[in-house]
């Protein structure tokens, strides 16, 4: 069965964003709820993020070329960072509107219909968010994962708004609606900040996640038990790909052919436990003091 291209998931996200914008905007027009307005504004952010995701996925799938010898995978970090900034901007807009409504409360209308429409939009986001999350983790796409987490956060945000509107309907306390909108804004800020942190880590070539490092160490320890040593082990992520470099120290009496065969075995073992990984090995003789001179990044 032919795998589904990543851009297809971006188109799915775009469709979901358009559907929820229409539904939540209509719910806001019916009720006048600033909470539902905040939900509709976040859906606009979802749409912008999905469009950016489509553009960056298109770039990331390009093969390596003379100007980009390591591929174009880092383009995905621009998408997640862009979405994080949009989330923060939406939070500011929501907070501004909510504070104005706190100072000047307005009655809410047709809450029943508005709640039903908003619930339908949330179910769309829940379904699409789960699909994107599974696909993002399977294909190691931070773009899809960021989009998925945003949609799922939107679901919990909408649930909070729905609870707030229900509370207004039961108590008549109009201040509950803008108060919930402020909580929504705070939650959105946290989501945007985490996306920016993860994007910055990828662009700054941060180390592999702890789970990946554990798998890598497990492979190397099996060879250490055979008398092979390693140093200058470094790993980083670039979108869906990993890059690992290491120096392999073998007995000085080994032939080049034997050492090369070992390096190939290590390469295959690492890529078996860590798929989508490019491995770079450098052979050195055990016991040679000069081999320790290149342990630092700059020799």
N, C-alpha and C positions, 0 to 999 in steps of 0.2 A: 504494500500500500504506500503510495506516494505521500511523504510528510507534508503537513500543512505549512506553507511559508509564513514566516513571522509577520510579514506585512498584512496578512489576512487577519491576524488578531488585532492589529492597529485599526483596520477598517471596521472590525466589530466594535472596538472601543469608540470610534467616531460615531457609529450608528447609535450606540447606547447613549452617548452624550447628547446627541440631537434629540432623541426621544425624551430623555429626562428633562432637558431644557424646556421643551414644549409642555410637558406634563406639570412640572413644578412652577413654571411661569403662569400657567393657567390657574393652578391652585392658589398662587399668590394673588392674582387678579380677583379671584372669587372671595378670598378671605381678608386680604389686606394684612396678612401676618408677616411681620418682619423676619420671623424664623423661617418661613417658607421662601421669603425673598433671599435669605442667606443661602438656603439650599439651592435655589435657582442660579445664584451667582457662582456657587462652587461648581455647578454643572457646566457653566461657561469655561471655568478653569479646566474641567475635565476635557472639554472639546479642544481647547488650545493645546493641552498636554498631549492628547491623542494625535493631533495633527503634527506636532513636533516629533512625536514618537515615530510616526510614519516616515517623516523625512529622514530622521537619524537612522532608522532601521534600513532604509534604502542605501544610505551611505555605508553603514557598518557591514553590509553583506558584500560590498565590493572586494575583489581579491587584492592581494598586495601588489604594489607596483614599484617603480624605481624611486618615487618620492616617499612611499609609505611601505617600507620593507617589512614591517611587522603587521601590516593590514590596517583596517580602518575601524577596528572594534571600539576604540575609545569614543567614537561619535555618540555611542549610547549614553555616556555620562553627561554630554551636553543636554540630551533630552531630559534626563532625570533632574539635572540642575535647573533647567528652564522651568520644568513643572513645579519644582520646589519654590522658585521665585514667584511664580503665578499664584501659588497657594498662599504665600505670605501677603501678596497684594490683595487677594480676595479677603483675607482675614481683616486687613485694615478697613476695607470697604464695609464689611459686615459690622465691625465694631462701631464705625462711624454712624451707620444707620441705626444700630441698636441703641446707642447712647441718645441719639435724637428722639427715638420713640420712648425711651425711659423718661425723658424730660417732658414729652408731650404725648401721653398715651392715646391710642386710637382704638375704637371698638373693632372687634373682629366679626366677620360675617361668614355664613355658610360653612361653618367649621367641618361639618360631617362630610360634605363633598370634597372640600380641600384636603382633609385627612386621607380620604380614600384615594384621591389622585396621587398624593405624595407617597402613599404606601405602594402603589403600583410602580412608581418611578424607582423606589428603593429596591423593589424586587428585581427590576431590570439590572440595576447596578450590582446587586448581590450575585446574580447569575453570571453576568459578564466578568465581574471581579474574580470569581472563583476560577472561571475558565482561563483568564489571563495569568492568574497566580500559578496554576498548574503548568501552563505552557512556559511561563517565564523561568520556573525552576527546572523544568525538563531541558530547556534549551539554554540555560544559564544567561538569560537576557535581563539585565538590570532595568532596561526600558520597560519591558512588559511587567516585571515585578513592581516597579514604581507606580505604573499605571494601575495595577491591580490593587496595591495597598491604598492608593488614593480612592479608588472606587469603594473599597470595603470600609474605609474610614468614613466616606460619604454615607454609607448605609447606617453606621452607628450614629453619625451626626443627624441624619434624618429621623432616626428612632428617638433621639433626644428632643428634636423639634416636635415630633408627634406627641410625645409625652407632655411637653410643655403646653401645646395647644389643648390637649385633653384636660390638663390641670386648669387652664383658663376657662374652658367650657364648664367645668365643675364648680370652680370657686368664684369666677368673675374677676379674678385679680389680673388686670391687663399687664402689669409689670412682669409677669412670669414669662411672657413671650419674648420681649427684648432681653431679659436676663438669660434665658436659654440661648438666645442668639449670641450673647457675649461668650458663653461657655463653648458654643460652636466655634467661634473665632479663636479661642484659646487652643482648642483641640486641633484646628487647622494649622495654627502656627507651629505646634509640636510636630505635626506630620511634615510640613514643609522644611523645618529645620533638620529633621532626620534625613530627608532626601538630599538636602544640600551637603550634609556631612558625608554621606555615602558617595555622592558624586565627587566631592573633593578628594576623598580617599583614593578613588580610582584614578583620577587625573594626576595625583601625586605619587602614583606607583607604590601604594601601601602594600604590606606583605599579604600573603595568602591568608584566608581565614583559618582559624585554629583547627577546624575539622580537616581542612586540606593539608595543613602542616603535619597533623597526626598521621595521616595516610602516607605522606612522603617519608616521614621519619621511620615508619614501619617498614617500608621498602629498604631504606638504607641500612637499617639495623640488621636485616637478614644478610646483607653482604658484609657488614662489619664483622659478623660472626665467622666469616670466611677469611678474615685478615685484611680486607679492603678498607681503606679509610677515605673520608670525604672532608672537604672544607670549602669555604666560599660558596655555601649553598644559599641561593637567593631565589625568591619567587615573587611574581606579581600577576595581577589580573589586567586584562585589557578587553573590557566588554565580556563577551562569552568565552574568550580564550584565556588560557594561563600560559605564562612563560617561566620556566625554571632553568637556572644555570647552576652548575656545580663542578668542582674539581674532583677527579677520581684519582686516588693515590694507590698505585699497584706496585708489586715488587720490581725492583730495578732490573732483575734478570729476565723478566717476561719479554717476549717478542712483541713487536708492534701489532701483529695480527691477533695475538691472544688478548692483548689489552683492548684493542678495538672491538673484539667480539664481546668482551665483558661490558664495555660502554654501551654497545647496542642492546645487550640484555637488560641493563639498568634502564635505558631509555624506554624499552618496551614495557617493563614492569611499572614504571612511573605512569606511563600513558594508559596502562590497563586500569589502575586504581584512580587516576585523574584524567578522564577523557578530555578532549579538546585542549591538550597541552603540548606546547613546543618545548623540547628539552635540549639544552646545550651542555655538552660535557667537555671537559679539558683534562687530558691525561698527564699525570706527573708521577715520578718515582718516589716510593717510600724512602724515608731517611735522608732525602736531599734537603739541606737547610734552605736553599733558594726557593723551594716550593712554598715556603711559608711567607715569602715576601709579597705574594699577590693575594693574600687573604683580605686585606682592606679593599675597598671599592676602587680607589686610585692607587695603582702600584707605586 
